[in-house]
Amino acid sequence: MKKINNEITTEQINELNLAYPISEDSNRLQLPRFGCISKDIVEETGSGKNKKITIIQPSGTFFTEKDEGEVNEDGKKVWTKTYLEGEMQDVQIVYHRRQLRKFDSSLEKFISSPIFDNGEQIIPLYLDKQIIQRGTQAQLQKLYPALTQKGKPTSDLREETILYVIYNGELHQMNLSQSSKWEFKLYAKSINPSTVVTTLGSVEETFGKNTYRKVTFKSAGLINRDQFEVVKENQTILKATVESDQKFFLAAGTPDKDFDKEAAEIEASATKALN
């Protein structure tokens, strides 16, 4: 009897790889979060003339969020959020990285990349923990063209800045809003953030009809020797994570062969629409 070849092809393996949820554990450092409320957290009671709005937490309030074993009514684990007193907080900024994210309003879900480090890396893009595309930052952003209010080409797949900060001696992850990101970039141009104590504050800003608070950054002076040791230790941890990620992205392979062609066609269509 003739032996039948029952081995799957490379194309079939690639098909399964694209469909199977891939763990992001290799590049996700599970850290407590540090953040700032951009808009007032309010509670509404009553209606009509009897409607009352109470501010529960004002915008500009800083907070930490960590796993303290708390669970919700459904028995699912939730992180405990603690609001901090004072309008300003001192931290040491150890490192910063980047991530691409877009909220798809039609799906009510986020499309996002893992946290990465530079525009040359080939990274996956996820939806529901499944890879939907791979490419460099520029290639992926070209797939989601948009226009600024001034009519300039941009992308709905936005680059977000991720800070790693030491607060009360513990390393935290801090995701910056777009407006806060530009404040940080300006701050980092004038000084190496890891060499100083940074005082975080906030300032109100209005863009169109949207009013919110963005984070501000100000140096409070050089770190001391004890703080230097803590910063150095945590930088070593983060650099090991970065190196692990670089190997992970490299092993994950290159984009599909039609990726560049597809991205170019989308970009050309968007340019034609603008003209």
ZILIN-V935867 format. One record per residue. N is the residue number from 1. RES is the residue in three letters. SS is DSSP state (@ for helix, = for strand, . for the rest). Layout:
# ZILIN-V935867
n=N res=RES ss=SS
n=N res=RES ss=SS
This chain:
# ZILIN-V935867
n=1 res=MET ss=.
n=2 res=LYS ss=.
n=3 res=LYS ss=.
n=4 res=ILE ss=.
n=5 res=ASN ss=.
n=6 res=ASN ss=.
n=7 res=GLU ss=.
n=8 res=ILE ss=.
n=9 res=THR ss=.
n=10 res=THR ss=@
n=11 res=GLU ss=@
n=12 res=GLN ss=@
n=13 res=ILE ss=@
n=14 res=ASN ss=@
n=15 res=GLU ss=@
n=16 res=LEU ss=@
n=17 res=ASN ss=@
n=18 res=LEU ss=@
n=19 res=ALA ss=@
n=20 res=TYR ss=.
n=21 res=PRO ss=.
n=22 res=ILE ss=.
n=23 res=SER ss=.
n=24 res=GLU ss=.
n=25 res=ASP ss=@
n=26 res=SER ss=@
n=27 res=ASN ss=@
n=28 res=ARG ss=.
n=29 res=LEU ss=.
n=30 res=GLN ss=.
n=31 res=LEU ss=.
n=32 res=PRO ss==
n=33 res=ARG ss==
n=34 res=PHE ss==
n=35 res=GLY ss==
n=36 res=CYS ss==
n=37 res=ILE ss=.
n=38 res=SER ss=.
n=39 res=LYS ss=.
n=40 res=ASP ss=.
n=41 res=ILE ss==
n=42 res=VAL ss==
n=43 res=GLU ss==
n=44 res=GLU ss==
n=45 res=THR ss==
n=46 res=GLY ss=.
n=47 res=SER ss=.
n=48 res=GLY ss=@
n=49 res=LYS ss=@
n=50 res=ASN ss=@
n=51 res=LYS ss=.
n=52 res=LYS ss==
n=53 res=ILE ss==
n=54 res=THR ss==
n=55 res=ILE ss==
n=56 res=ILE ss==
n=57 res=GLN ss==
n=58 res=PRO ss=.
n=59 res=SER ss=.
n=60 res=GLY ss=.
n=61 res=THR ss=.
n=62 res=PHE ss==
n=63 res=PHE ss==
n=64 res=THR ss==
n=65 res=GLU ss==
n=66 res=LYS ss==
n=67 res=ASP ss=.
n=68 res=GLU ss=.
n=69 res=GLY ss=.
n=70 res=GLU ss=.
n=71 res=VAL ss==
n=72 res=ASN ss=.
n=73 res=GLU ss=.
n=74 res=ASP ss=.
n=75 res=GLY ss=.
n=76 res=LYS ss=.
n=77 res=LYS ss==
n=78 res=VAL ss=.
n=79 res=TRP ss=.
n=80 res=THR ss==
n=81 res=LYS ss==
n=82 res=THR ss==
n=83 res=TYR ss==
n=84 res=LEU ss=.
n=85 res=GLU ss=.
n=86 res=GLY ss=.
n=87 res=GLU ss=.
n=88 res=MET ss=.
n=89 res=GLN ss==
n=90 res=ASP ss==
n=91 res=VAL ss==
n=92 res=GLN ss==
n=93 res=ILE ss==
n=94 res=VAL ss==
n=95 res=TYR ss==
n=96 res=HIS ss==
n=97 res=ARG ss==
n=98 res=ARG ss==
n=99 res=GLN ss==
n=100 res=LEU ss==
n=101 res=ARG ss==
n=102 res=LYS ss==
n=103 res=PHE ss==
n=104 res=ASP ss==
n=105 res=SER ss=.
n=106 res=SER ss=.
n=107 res=LEU ss=.
n=108 res=GLU ss=.
n=109 res=LYS ss==
n=110 res=PHE ss==
n=111 res=ILE ss==
n=112 res=SER ss==
n=113 res=SER ss==
n=114 res=PRO ss=.
n=115 res=ILE ss=.
n=116 res=PHE ss==
n=117 res=ASP ss=.
n=118 res=ASN ss=.
n=119 res=GLY ss=.
n=120 res=GLU ss=.
n=121 res=GLN ss=.
n=122 res=ILE ss=.
n=123 res=ILE ss==
n=124 res=PRO ss==
n=125 res=LEU ss==
n=126 res=TYR ss==
n=127 res=LEU ss==
n=128 res=ASP ss=.
n=129 res=LYS ss=.
n=130 res=GLN ss==
n=131 res=ILE ss==
n=132 res=ILE ss==
n=133 res=GLN ss==
n=134 res=ARG ss==
n=135 res=GLY ss==
n=136 res=THR ss=.
n=137 res=GLN ss=@
n=138 res=ALA ss=@
n=139 res=GLN ss=@
n=140 res=LEU ss=@
n=141 res=GLN ss=@
n=142 res=LYS ss=@
n=143 res=LEU ss=.
n=144 res=TYR ss=.
n=145 res=PRO ss==
n=146 res=ALA ss==
n=147 res=LEU ss==
n=148 res=THR ss=.
n=149 res=GLN ss=.
n=150 res=LYS ss=.
n=151 res=GLY ss=.
n=152 res=LYS ss=.
n=153 res=PRO ss==
n=154 res=THR ss==
n=155 res=SER ss==
n=156 res=ASP ss=.
n=157 res=LEU ss=.
n=158 res=ARG ss==
n=159 res=GLU ss==
n=160 res=GLU ss==
n=161 res=THR ss==
n=162 res=ILE ss==
n=163 res=LEU ss==
n=164 res=TYR ss==
n=165 res=VAL ss==
n=166 res=ILE ss==
n=167 res=TYR ss==
n=168 res=ASN ss=.
n=169 res=GLY ss=.
n=170 res=GLU ss==
n=171 res=LEU ss==
n=172 res=HIS ss==
n=173 res=GLN ss==
n=174 res=MET ss==
n=175 res=ASN ss==
n=176 res=LEU ss=.
n=177 res=SER ss=.
n=178 res=GLN ss=@
n=179 res=SER ss=@
n=180 res=SER ss=@
n=181 res=LYS ss=@
n=182 res=TRP ss=@
n=183 res=GLU ss=@
n=184 res=PHE ss=@
n=185 res=LYS ss=@
n=186 res=LEU ss=@
n=187 res=TYR ss=@
n=188 res=ALA ss=@
n=189 res=LYS ss=@
n=190 res=SER ss=@
n=191 res=ILE ss=.
n=192 res=ASN ss=.
n=193 res=PRO ss=@
n=194 res=SER ss=@
n=195 res=THR ss=@
n=196 res=VAL ss==
n=197 res=VAL ss==
n=198 res=THR ss==
n=199 res=THR ss==
n=200 res=LEU ss==
n=201 res=GLY ss==
n=202 res=SER ss==
n=203 res=VAL ss==
n=204 res=GLU ss==
n=205 res=GLU ss==
n=206 res=THR ss==
n=207 res=PHE ss==
n=208 res=GLY ss=.
n=209 res=LYS ss=.
n=210 res=ASN ss==
n=211 res=THR ss==
n=212 res=TYR ss==
n=213 res=ARG ss==
n=214 res=LYS ss==
n=215 res=VAL ss==
n=216 res=THR ss==
n=217 res=PHE ss==
n=218 res=LYS ss==
n=219 res=SER ss==
n=220 res=ALA ss==
n=221 res=GLY ss==
n=222 res=LEU ss==
n=223 res=ILE ss=.
n=224 res=ASN ss=.
n=225 res=ARG ss=@
n=226 res=ASP ss=@
n=227 res=GLN ss=@
n=228 res=PHE ss=@
n=229 res=GLU ss=@
n=230 res=VAL ss=@
n=231 res=VAL ss=@
n=232 res=LYS ss=@
n=233 res=GLU ss=@
n=234 res=ASN ss=@
n=235 res=GLN ss=@
n=236 res=THR ss=@
n=237 res=ILE ss=@
n=238 res=LEU ss=@
n=239 res=LYS ss=@
n=240 res=ALA ss=@
n=241 res=THR ss=@
n=242 res=VAL ss=@
n=243 res=GLU ss=@
n=244 res=SER ss=@
n=245 res=ASP ss=@
n=246 res=GLN ss=@
n=247 res=LYS ss=@
n=248 res=PHE ss=@
n=249 res=PHE ss=@
n=250 res=LEU ss=@
n=251 res=ALA ss=@
n=252 res=ALA ss=.
n=253 res=GLY ss=.
n=254 res=THR ss=.
n=255 res=PRO ss=.
n=256 res=ASP ss=.
n=257 res=LYS ss=.
n=258 res=ASP ss=.
n=259 res=PHE ss=@
n=260 res=ASP ss=@
n=261 res=LYS ss=@
n=262 res=GLU ss=@
n=263 res=ALA ss=@
n=264 res=ALA ss=@
n=265 res=GLU ss=@
n=266 res=ILE ss=@
n=267 res=GLU ss=@
n=268 res=ALA ss=@
n=269 res=SER ss=@
n=270 res=ALA ss=@
n=271 res=THR ss=@
n=272 res=LYS ss=@
n=273 res=ALA ss=@
n=274 res=LEU ss=@
n=275 res=ASN ss=.
